[in-house]
Amino acid sequence: MKLFKIELVFLLCFAVNFQSANSQDTISLNLNSALQYALKNNTNIVIAKNKVYRSEFGLKEAKGEKFPKLFFNANYNRNISLPVIFFSENNIPVKLGSENDFSTSLTMNMPLFSKHNFYTENLAHNTAKLQNEIYSGTKQSIINATKKAYFNYLVIQEISKVQKSRLKNAEEIENDIQKRVQKGTLTDFDLLTAKVQVATAKNNLLEAQNNSVLASNQLKLLLGLDREIRLKLTEQIEITKDELSINELKGELFENNSIIKQLNIDMKISEDQLKLTQAAYFPTLHILGSYNYQAQASDFNFSNYNWFKTSLIGLQLQYSIFNGNVTKNKIQQAEILKKIAEEEKNYKQSEFQLNLYELFSKLNFSKQKVEVQNENMNLTSEALSLAKKRYKLGVGTFLEVNDAELSHTQARLNWLQAILSYKLAYYDYQLIIGKE
């Protein structure tokens, strides 16, 4: 009896653990939770965020060039042969210094005027702005890709259900025909045709299941989830009222599109690079200062050393008179890069404008197609129900049921595809106008 109780407790614990493991391996996802996973775990977003951090430190580095720089130096020299000077006409050498030479110094350097430092800071500032906009654009792209992958997987799951239902109906019809063949009311040809329909349905189901695995892996990759985790999608396959609201004003595109914003900042960076290169034509002025502490002796009795202090402060003006036309050629390159940035922006504006018009057309077409396929699906459902009734009463044929079944399945698949096409186009529309 005691052994039985131990076994019962063990089985209960195993069942609880098994159920807990299953619950942990399955994640229920609505669209918002999927987006949260993507924004938190997606590799591209993490990389873009780190690039923002890097650009912020680059800006701090550029600002630091305006502050004074302080250096400490310490030197020891062992004079193996002492330096000499010559006195009198006989050139008699006189040795100078000692065998040990110690010196320390504290030096300071601070720019008072430097166009190079000024434009370097402007360049770093705009580079940081560009990285922030790239980060924002990356988030928008990942949100777009996640929405599309989510509903693509959801629709493919529904397609698998449709194909599974189609296979079940085909097998039921095959079993019914086998009974009728045995009774002599149908022929072997009818049975063979039914078996072909079952094989076709099995093939369609396998293809749908394979597509479902691929779509699931794509969604998990975007969400940063392990491949072994099972996903349970909870959204409905429908077009919401918000998704039917389309703003066809072109102005919104150029105000919020992340790529256009990036190109605008890139043009500013090109202008900063040009000015930074031109800054080489201007002089630089620095304030200098140093404080020195030094001593010499032929022994290492530091307590007896005589230490001498010296200090200075001054200005340093530097101006490039000729450098082999290096600056001139750099300016030419910077001007060309600026023109390239302007051309890229103009091209992208034209491209996005054309893409927007195409999306408007696709959205209108897909909307009409959804309505048509929804009506067609209702009609084919009634036709299938009627064909099955006629078949059961013996006044209809197997071919009528099969044709009605195929028509209804195709109508259902076309409806799903039409909804998916609309949603994918709508998400691309959101991306192009810069709306998350």
C-alpha positions as CSV (number, residue, x, y, z in Angstrom):
1,M,0.0,0.0,0.0
2,K,2.9,2.3,0.9
3,L,4.6,1.5,-2.4
4,F,1.4,2.3,-4.3
5,K,1.1,5.7,-2.6
6,I,4.8,6.5,-3.5
7,E,4.1,5.6,-7.1
8,L,0.9,7.7,-7.2
9,V,2.8,10.7,-5.9
10,F,5.5,10.2,-8.4
11,L,3.1,10.0,-11.3
12,L,1.3,13.2,-10.1
13,C,4.6,15.1,-9.9
14,F,5.5,13.9,-13.3
15,A,2.2,14.9,-14.8
16,V,2.4,18.4,-13.2
17,N,6.0,18.9,-14.4
18,F,5.0,17.7,-17.9
19,Q,2.1,20.1,-18.1
20,S,4.3,22.9,-16.8
21,A,6.9,22.2,-19.4
22,N,4.3,22.2,-22.1
23,S,2.8,25.5,-20.9
24,Q,6.3,27.0,-20.9
25,D,7.0,25.8,-24.5
26,T,3.9,27.5,-25.9
27,I,3.6,31.3,-26.1
28,S,0.2,33.0,-26.8
29,L,0.8,36.0,-28.9
30,N,-1.5,38.9,-30.0
31,L,0.0,41.4,-32.4
32,N,1.0,43.9,-29.6
33,S,2.8,41.3,-27.6
34,A,4.6,40.1,-30.7
35,L,5.8,43.7,-31.4
36,Q,7.0,44.0,-27.8
37,Y,9.1,40.8,-28.2
38,A,10.5,42.1,-31.5
39,L,11.4,45.6,-30.1
40,K,13.1,43.9,-27.1
41,N,14.9,41.0,-28.7
42,N,15.5,41.7,-32.4
43,T,19.2,41.8,-33.3
44,N,18.9,44.6,-35.8
45,I,17.3,46.9,-33.2
46,V,20.0,46.0,-30.6
47,I,22.8,46.8,-33.1
48,A,21.1,50.1,-34.1
49,K,20.8,51.1,-30.4
50,N,24.5,50.4,-29.8
51,K,25.4,52.5,-32.8
52,V,23.4,55.3,-31.2
53,Y,25.4,54.9,-28.0
54,R,28.6,54.9,-30.0
55,S,27.7,58.2,-31.8
56,E,26.9,59.8,-28.5
57,F,30.4,59.1,-27.2
58,G,31.7,60.4,-30.5
59,L,29.9,63.7,-29.9
60,K,31.4,63.9,-26.4
61,E,34.8,63.2,-27.9
62,A,34.4,66.1,-30.4
63,K,33.3,68.4,-27.6
64,G,36.4,67.4,-25.6
65,E,38.7,68.9,-28.3
66,K,37.7,72.4,-27.1
67,F,39.0,71.8,-23.5
68,P,42.6,72.2,-22.3
69,K,44.8,69.1,-22.4
70,L,47.2,68.5,-19.5
71,F,50.2,66.1,-19.8
72,F,52.7,64.9,-17.2
73,N,56.1,63.7,-18.4
74,A,59.0,62.1,-16.5
75,N,62.4,61.3,-18.0
76,Y,65.7,59.8,-16.9
77,N,68.8,59.8,-19.1
78,R,72.2,58.2,-18.3
79,N,74.9,60.2,-20.0
80,I,77.5,57.5,-20.9
81,S,79.7,60.2,-22.4
82,L,79.2,63.7,-21.1
83,P,78.6,66.5,-23.6
84,V,81.5,69.1,-24.0
85,I,82.0,72.6,-25.1
86,F,85.3,74.2,-26.3
87,F,87.0,77.3,-24.9
88,S,90.0,79.3,-26.0
89,E,92.0,79.0,-29.2
90,N,93.5,75.7,-28.1
91,N,90.1,74.0,-28.3
92,I,90.3,72.6,-24.8
93,P,87.1,70.6,-24.2
94,V,85.1,71.2,-21.0
95,K,82.6,68.6,-19.9
96,L,79.1,69.6,-19.0
97,G,76.4,68.1,-16.8
98,S,76.4,64.9,-14.8
99,E,76.0,61.2,-15.5
100,N,72.4,61.1,-14.3
101,D,69.8,63.5,-15.7
102,F,66.3,63.6,-14.2
103,S,63.5,65.8,-15.4
104,T,59.7,66.1,-14.9
105,S,57.3,68.4,-16.7
106,L,53.6,69.4,-16.6
107,T,52.4,70.8,-20.0
108,M,49.1,72.4,-21.0
109,N,47.7,73.0,-24.5
110,M,44.3,74.6,-25.2
111,P,42.9,75.8,-28.6
112,L,41.8,79.4,-28.6
113,F,40.7,79.4,-32.3
114,S,40.1,76.4,-34.5
115,K,37.5,76.1,-37.2
116,H,38.5,72.4,-37.5
117,N,37.3,71.7,-33.9
118,F,34.1,73.7,-34.4
119,Y,33.0,71.8,-37.6
120,T,34.2,68.5,-36.1
121,E,31.6,69.0,-33.3
122,N,28.9,69.9,-35.8
123,L,29.7,66.8,-37.8
124,A,29.6,64.6,-34.7
125,H,26.3,66.2,-33.7
126,N,24.6,65.5,-37.0
127,T,26.2,62.0,-37.1
128,A,24.5,61.3,-33.7
129,K,21.2,62.6,-35.1
130,L,21.6,60.3,-38.1
131,Q,22.2,57.3,-35.9
132,N,19.1,58.1,-33.9
133,E,17.0,58.4,-37.0
134,I,18.5,55.1,-38.3
135,Y,17.5,53.5,-35.0
136,S,14.0,54.9,-35.4
137,G,13.8,53.7,-39.0
138,T,15.1,50.2,-37.9
139,K,12.3,50.0,-35.4
140,Q,9.8,50.9,-38.0
141,S,11.2,48.3,-40.4
142,I,11.1,45.6,-37.8
143,I,7.6,46.5,-36.8
144,N,6.6,46.4,-40.4
145,A,8.3,43.0,-40.9
146,T,6.8,41.6,-37.7
147,K,3.2,42.6,-38.6
148,K,3.6,41.1,-42.0
149,A,5.2,37.9,-40.6
150,Y,2.5,37.6,-37.9
151,F,-0.4,37.7,-40.3
152,N,1.3,35.7,-42.9
153,Y,1.8,32.9,-40.4
154,L,-1.8,33.4,-39.1
155,V,-3.2,33.1,-42.7
156,I,-1.0,30.1,-43.5
157,Q,-2.3,28.4,-40.3
158,E,-5.8,29.0,-41.5
159,I,-5.0,27.6,-44.9
160,S,-3.7,24.5,-43.2
161,K,-7.1,24.2,-41.4
162,V,-8.9,24.6,-44.7
163,Q,-6.8,21.9,-46.4
164,K,-7.2,19.6,-43.4
165,S,-11.0,20.1,-43.6
166,R,-10.8,19.4,-47.3
167,L,-8.9,16.2,-46.7
168,K,-11.4,15.1,-44.0
169,N,-14.4,15.7,-46.4
170,A,-12.6,13.9,-49.2
171,E,-11.9,10.8,-47.0
172,E,-15.6,10.8,-45.8
173,I,-16.7,10.9,-49.5
174,E,-14.3,8.1,-50.3
175,N,-15.6,5.9,-47.5
176,D,-19.2,6.6,-48.6
177,I,-18.4,5.7,-52.2
178,Q,-16.8,2.4,-51.1
179,K,-20.0,1.4,-49.4
180,R,-22.0,2.3,-52.5
181,V,-19.6,0.4,-54.7
182,Q,-20.2,-2.7,-52.5
183,K,-24.0,-2.1,-52.9
184,G,-23.5,-1.8,-56.7
185,T,-24.9,1.8,-56.9
186,L,-21.5,3.3,-58.0
187,T,-18.6,2.0,-60.1
188,D,-14.9,1.4,-59.4
189,F,-14.2,4.5,-61.5
190,D,-16.1,6.7,-59.0
191,L,-14.0,5.1,-56.2
192,L,-10.7,5.7,-58.1
193,T,-11.7,9.3,-58.7
194,A,-12.4,9.8,-55.0
195,K,-9.0,8.3,-54.1
196,V,-7.3,10.7,-56.4
197,Q,-9.1,13.6,-54.7
198,V,-7.9,12.3,-51.3
199,A,-4.3,12.1,-52.5
200,T,-4.5,15.6,-53.9
201,A,-5.9,16.9,-50.6
202,K,-3.1,15.2,-48.7
203,N,-0.5,16.8,-50.9
204,N,-2.1,20.2,-50.5
205,L,-2.2,19.7,-46.7
206,L,1.5,18.7,-46.6
207,E,2.4,21.8,-48.7
208,A,0.4,24.1,-46.3
209,Q,2.0,22.5,-43.3
210,N,5.5,23.0,-44.7
211,N,4.7,26.7,-45.5
212,S,3.4,27.0,-41.9
213,V,6.8,25.8,-40.5
214,L,8.7,28.3,-42.7
215,A,6.4,31.1,-41.7
216,S,6.7,30.2,-38.0
217,N,10.5,30.2,-38.1
218,Q,10.5,33.6,-39.9
219,L,8.3,35.1,-37.1
220,K,10.4,33.5,-34.4
221,L,13.6,35.0,-35.9
222,L,12.1,38.5,-35.9
223,L,10.9,38.1,-32.3
224,G,14.2,36.7,-31.1
225,L,12.6,33.4,-29.9
226,D,14.0,29.9,-29.8
227,R,13.0,27.7,-32.7
228,E,11.6,25.0,-30.4
229,I,9.0,27.3,-28.9
230,R,5.5,26.9,-30.2
231,L,3.5,30.0,-31.0
232,K,-0.3,30.4,-30.5
233,L,-1.6,33.4,-32.4
234,T,-4.7,35.0,-31.0
235,E,-5.6,37.7,-33.5
236,Q,-8.6,37.4,-35.8
237,I,-8.2,37.3,-39.6
238,E,-10.0,40.5,-40.5
239,I,-9.5,44.0,-41.7
240,T,-10.1,46.6,-39.0
241,K,-11.7,50.0,-39.4
242,D,-8.4,51.7,-38.8
243,E,-6.9,49.7,-41.7
244,L,-9.6,51.0,-44.0
245,S,-8.7,54.6,-43.3
246,I,-6.2,55.7,-45.8
247,N,-4.8,59.3,-46.0
248,E,-3.8,60.0,-49.6
249,L,-2.1,63.4,-48.9
250,K,1.5,63.3,-50.2
251,G,2.8,65.8,-47.6
252,E,2.7,63.2,-44.8
253,L,5.1,61.1,-46.7
254,F,7.9,63.7,-46.7
255,E,7.3,64.7,-43.1
256,N,7.6,61.4,-41.4
257,N,9.3,59.0,-43.7
258,S,12.5,57.8,-41.9
259,I,14.6,57.2,-45.1
260,I,13.8,60.8,-46.2
261,K,14.8,62.1,-42.8
262,Q,18.0,60.1,-42.9
263,L,18.9,61.6,-46.3
264,N,18.1,65.1,-45.1
265,I,20.5,64.6,-42.2
266,D,23.0,63.0,-44.6
267,M,23.0,66.2,-46.7
268,K,23.8,68.2,-43.5
269,I,26.7,65.8,-42.8
270,S,28.0,66.3,-46.4
271,E,27.9,70.1,-45.8
272,D,29.7,69.7,-42.5
273,Q,32.4,67.5,-44.1
274,L,32.9,70.2,-46.8
275,K,33.2,72.9,-44.2
276,L,35.5,70.7,-42.1
277,T,37.8,70.3,-45.1
278,Q,37.7,74.0,-45.9
279,A,38.8,74.7,-42.3
280,A,42.3,73.7,-43.3
281,Y,42.7,77.1,-45.0
282,F,42.3,78.9,-41.7
283,P,45.0,79.3,-39.0
284,T,44.8,77.7,-35.6
285,L,45.8,79.5,-32.4
286,H,46.7,77.6,-29.2
287,I,47.8,78.7,-25.7
288,L,50.7,76.7,-24.3
289,G,52.2,76.4,-20.9
290,S,54.7,74.2,-19.1
291,Y,56.2,73.7,-15.7
292,N,59.5,71.8,-15.4
293,Y,61.4,70.2,-12.5
294,Q,64.9,68.9,-13.2
295,A,68.2,67.8,-11.6
296,Q,71.6,66.3,-12.6
297,A,74.2,64.3,-10.5
298,S,76.7,61.6,-10.9
299,D,75.4,59.5,-8.0
300,F,72.0,58.3,-6.8
301,N,71.9,60.2,-3.5
302,F,68.6,61.9,-4.2
303,S,68.5,63.8,-0.9
304,N,71.5,65.9,-2.0
305,Y,70.2,66.7,-5.5
306,N,69.6,70.3,-6.4
307,W,66.3,70.5,-8.1
308,F,65.6,73.5,-10.4
309,K,62.2,74.7,-11.5
310,T,61.4,76.4,-14.8
311,S,58.0,77.5,-16.3
312,L,56.7,79.2,-19.4
313,I,53.5,80.3,-21.1
314,G,52.9,81.3,-24.7
315,L,50.9,81.3,-27.8
316,Q,51.2,79.1,-30.9
317,L,49.9,80.2,-34.3
318,Q,49.9,77.6,-37.1
319,Y,49.0,78.3,-40.7
320,S,49.4,76.0,-43.7
321,I,51.0,77.9,-46.6
322,F,51.4,75.0,-49.1
323,N,50.6,71.2,-48.6
324,G,50.7,70.0,-52.2
325,N,47.1,70.8,-53.0
326,V,45.9,68.2,-50.6
327,T,43.2,70.5,-49.1
328,K,42.0,71.6,-52.5
329,N,41.5,68.0,-53.7
330,K,39.8,67.0,-50.5
331,I,37.4,69.9,-51.0
332,Q,36.6,68.7,-54.5
333,Q,35.8,65.2,-53.1
334,A,33.6,66.7,-50.4
335,E,31.6,68.8,-53.0
336,I,31.0,65.7,-55.1
337,L,29.8,63.8,-52.0
338,K,27.4,66.6,-51.3
339,K,26.0,66.4,-54.8
340,I,25.6,62.7,-54.5
341,A,23.6,63.1,-51.3
342,E,21.3,65.6,-53.0
343,E,20.7,63.2,-55.9
344,E,20.0,60.3,-53.6
345,K,17.4,62.3,-51.7
346,N,15.7,63.5,-54.9
347,Y,15.7,59.9,-56.3
348,K,14.2,58.5,-53.1
349,Q,11.5,61.1,-53.0
350,S,10.4,60.2,-56.5
351,E,10.7,56.5,-55.8
352,F,8.6,56.7,-52.6
353,Q,6.0,58.9,-54.3
354,L,5.6,56.2,-57.0
355,N,5.5,53.4,-54.5
356,L,2.8,55.3,-52.6
357,Y,0.6,55.6,-55.6
358,E,1.1,51.9,-56.3
359,L,0.1,51.0,-52.7
360,F,-3.1,53.1,-53.0
361,S,-4.0,51.2,-56.1
362,K,-3.2,47.8,-54.5
363,L,-5.2,48.7,-51.4
364,N,-8.2,49.6,-53.4
365,F,-7.9,46.5,-55.5
366,S,-7.4,44.2,-52.5
367,K,-10.4,45.8,-50.7
368,Q,-12.7,45.1,-53.6
369,K,-11.2,41.6,-54.0
370,V,-12.0,40.8,-50.3
371,E,-15.6,41.9,-50.8
372,V,-16.0,39.8,-53.9
373,Q,-14.3,36.7,-52.4
374,N,-16.4,37.0,-49.3
375,E,-19.6,37.0,-51.4
376,N,-18.2,34.1,-53.5
377,M,-17.4,32.1,-50.3
378,N,-21.0,32.5,-49.1
379,L,-22.3,31.4,-52.4
380,T,-20.0,28.3,-52.7
381,S,-20.9,27.4,-49.1
382,E,-24.6,27.3,-50.1
383,A,-23.8,25.4,-53.2
384,L,-21.8,22.8,-51.3
385,S,-24.5,22.3,-48.7
386,L,-27.0,21.8,-51.5
387,A,-24.8,19.3,-53.4
388,K,-24.3,17.2,-50.3
389,K,-28.1,17.1,-49.7
390,R,-28.6,16.0,-53.4
391,Y,-25.9,13.4,-53.0
392,K,-27.4,11.9,-49.8
393,L,-30.9,11.8,-51.5
394,G,-29.4,9.9,-54.5
395,V,-30.3,12.6,-57.0
396,G,-26.8,14.2,-57.1
397,T,-23.5,12.7,-58.2
398,F,-20.1,12.5,-56.5
399,L,-18.7,14.8,-59.1
400,E,-21.2,17.5,-58.1
401,V,-20.1,17.3,-54.5
402,N,-16.4,17.2,-55.5
403,D,-16.8,20.3,-57.7
404,A,-18.7,22.2,-55.0
405,E,-16.1,21.2,-52.4
406,L,-13.3,22.4,-54.7
407,S,-15.1,25.7,-55.4
408,H,-15.7,26.4,-51.8
409,T,-12.1,25.6,-50.8
410,Q,-10.8,27.8,-53.5
411,A,-13.1,30.6,-52.6
412,R,-12.0,30.4,-48.9
413,L,-8.3,30.4,-50.0
414,N,-8.8,33.3,-52.3
415,W,-10.5,35.2,-49.5
416,L,-7.6,34.6,-47.1
417,Q,-5.1,35.6,-49.8
418,A,-7.1,38.8,-50.5
419,I,-7.1,39.8,-46.8
420,L,-3.4,39.0,-46.5
421,S,-2.6,41.1,-49.6
422,Y,-4.5,44.0,-48.2
423,K,-2.8,43.8,-44.8
424,L,0.7,43.5,-46.3
425,A,0.0,46.5,-48.5
426,Y,-1.4,48.5,-45.6
427,Y,1.7,47.8,-43.5
428,D,3.9,48.9,-46.3
429,Y,1.8,52.1,-46.5
430,Q,2.3,52.6,-42.8
431,L,6.1,52.2,-43.2
432,I,6.3,54.6,-46.2
433,I,4.5,57.4,-44.3
434,G,6.6,56.7,-41.1
435,K,3.7,55.5,-39.0
436,E,4.4,52.6,-36.5
